[in-house]
Amino acid sequence: MKKFRFLALAFAIAVSFAGVTASFAQTTQEEYDYITKGYKAQIENKLDMKAGYSLVELGDFGLSSGNEQRICSFKGLVREGQTKPCAIMMVYKRSDLPDGKNDFYLCIPSFDAKDLWTQTLEYVNQNFKNNDEMLKTIIWSLMKLSSQEIAG
């Protein structure tokens, strides 16, 4: 069952972004690290945006269950002078926990950044296993995002 969940998420990510990310510039390790670690530190310490980049809001999508809401927020990381994102940041949040206490920062790299895809899928496997609600929210949100038109 665990393997099925991992494969389902990997399939959803790949299908959602196969056409979109093919036109991205290749994501670098530095950009991956910024999305997965640096952005959170930037927000917590009220620092300026990473030099040479901007973030474009792509949407917030989620599911509700009783009084709890689970949301995935998507942002495109855009290099200065370019119009298409070099990577997509996904922030998974739960409304029933204090801000920042259970936020997960994922990088959806360019289609051709195979090493970074491996890192993303390993992170998902380590942090989201045995959490069906989280996986359902992520898959639902990716499907909603893939149906949106991304500017650029």
C-alpha positions as semicolon CSV with decimal commas, in nm:
position;residue;x (nm);y (nm);z (nm)
1;M;0,000;0,000;0,000
2;K;0,287;0,239;0,086
3;K;0,442;0,178;-0,254
4;F;0,106;0,246;-0,422
5;R;0,071;0,584;-0,246
6;F;0,423;0,685;-0,345
7;L;0,365;0,581;-0,705
8;A;0,028;0,759;-0,715
9;L;0,186;1,082;-0,598
10;A;0,480;1,048;-0,835
11;F;0,240;0,983;-1,122
12;A;0,023;1,282;-1,031
13;I;0,323;1,513;-1,014
14;A;0,465;1,387;-1,342
15;V;0,134;1,409;-1,529
16;S;0,048;1,747;-1,381
17;F;0,368;1,912;-1,487
18;A;0,500;1,716;-1,785
19;G;0,382;1,974;-2,036
20;V;0,429;2,277;-1,814
21;T;0,778;2,208;-1,680
22;A;0,917;2,104;-2,017
23;S;0,936;2,475;-2,103
24;F;1,111;2,571;-1,775
25;A;1,478;2,652;-1,754
26;Q;1,652;2,368;-1,572
27;T;1,624;2,399;-1,195
28;T;1,956;2,426;-1,010
29;Q;2,047;2,275;-0,672
30;E;2,070;2,630;-0,530
31;E;1,711;2,702;-0,643
32;Y;1,594;2,370;-0,501
33;D;1,758;2,450;-0,165
34;Y;1,606;2,798;-0,162
35;I;1,256;2,658;-0,211
36;T;1,290;2,375;0,040
37;K;1,484;2,562;0,312
38;G;1,570;2,924;0,230
39;Y;1,219;3,056;0,168
40;K;1,098;2,947;0,512
41;A;1,398;3,119;0,675
42;Q;1,330;3,429;0,464
43;I;0,968;3,448;0,585
44;E;1,048;3,372;0,951
45;N;1,327;3,633;0,965
46;K;1,150;3,890;0,745
47;L;1,436;3,895;0,495
48;D;1,432;4,033;0,142
49;M;1,356;3,815;-0,159
50;K;1,648;3,615;-0,296
51;A;1,847;3,843;-0,526
52;G;1,785;3,783;-0,896
53;Y;1,447;3,611;-0,847
54;S;1,080;3,680;-0,798
55;L;0,789;3,464;-0,685
56;V;0,466;3,447;-0,883
57;E;0,150;3,332;-0,705
58;L;0,001;3,034;-0,889
59;G;-0,287;2,954;-0,655
60;D;-0,403;2,792;-0,334
61;F;-0,599;2,469;-0,351
62;G;-0,717;2,240;-0,077
63;L;-0,964;2,009;0,086
64;S;-1,177;2,051;0,397
65;S;-1,271;1,786;0,650
66;G;-1,488;1,906;0,936
67;N;-1,320;2,210;1,093
68;E;-0,985;2,127;0,938
69;Q;-0,863;2,256;0,605
70;R;-0,552;2,135;0,424
71;I;-0,410;2,369;0,163
72;C;-0,135;2,355;-0,095
73;S;-0,007;2,696;-0,202
74;F;0,190;2,715;-0,526
75;K;0,441;2,983;-0,628
76;G;0,658;2,999;-0,937
77;L;1,024;3,088;-0,882
78;V;1,122;3,312;-1,174
79;R;1,474;3,418;-1,260
80;E;1,530;3,787;-1,329
81;G;1,483;3,860;-1,700
82;Q;1,275;3,546;-1,760
83;T;0,901;3,494;-1,771
84;K;0,866;3,122;-1,702
85;P;0,937;2,968;-1,361
86;C;1,258;2,772;-1,314
87;A;1,080;2,573;-1,040
88;I;0,750;2,561;-0,854
89;M;0,725;2,587;-0,478
90;M;0,447;2,397;-0,306
91;V;0,373;2,478;0,058
92;Y;0,146;2,227;0,233
93;K;-0,041;2,368;0,536
94;R;-0,301;2,252;0,784
95;S;-0,546;2,498;0,940
96;D;-0,574;2,302;1,266
97;L;-0,210;2,366;1,361
98;P;-0,037;2,697;1,445
99;D;0,122;2,877;1,150
100;G;0,454;2,727;1,051
101;K;0,428;2,428;1,285
102;N;0,336;2,177;1,018
103;D;0,425;2,352;0,691
104;F;0,608;2,146;0,432
105;Y;0,805;2,317;0,153
106;L;0,843;2,112;-0,163
107;C;1,022;2,196;-0,485
108;I;0,872;2,079;-0,811
109;P;1,178;2,112;-1,034
110;S;1,204;2,139;-1,409
111;F;1,128;1,824;-1,603
112;D;1,494;1,768;-1,695
113;A;1,638;1,804;-1,340
114;K;1,646;1,430;-1,268
115;D;1,861;1,448;-0,953
116;L;1,629;1,708;-0,803
117;W;1,322;1,496;-0,887
118;T;1,487;1,214;-0,695
119;Q;1,534;1,446;-0,395
120;T;1,171;1,562;-0,414
121;L;1,032;1,210;-0,430
122;E;1,258;1,096;-0,144
123;Y;1,134;1,389;0,066
124;V;0,771;1,302;-0,010
125;N;0,830;0,937;0,074
126;Q;0,996;1,024;0,407
127;N;0,755;1,296;0,521
128;F;0,417;1,197;0,383
129;K;0,407;0,820;0,428
130;N;0,111;0,684;0,620
131;N;-0,077;1,010;0,580
132;D;-0,360;0,951;0,336
133;E;-0,525;1,291;0,399
134;M;-0,204;1,473;0,316
135;L;-0,149;1,271;-0,001
136;K;-0,510;1,322;-0,112
137;T;-0,474;1,697;-0,062
138;I;-0,147;1,713;-0,255
139;I;-0,278;1,505;-0,545
140;W;-0,604;1,706;-0,557
141;S;-0,413;2,035;-0,548
142;L;-0,172;1,926;-0,822
143;M;-0,465;1,830;-1,043
144;K;-0,630;2,169;-0,981
145;L;-0,304;2,355;-1,048
146;S;-0,240;2,162;-1,369
147;S;-0,581;2,270;-1,497
148;Q;-0,493;2,639;-1,446
149;E;-0,318;2,844;-1,710
150;I;0,026;2,950;-1,586
151;A;0,122;3,300;-1,700
152;G;0,433;3,348;-1,904
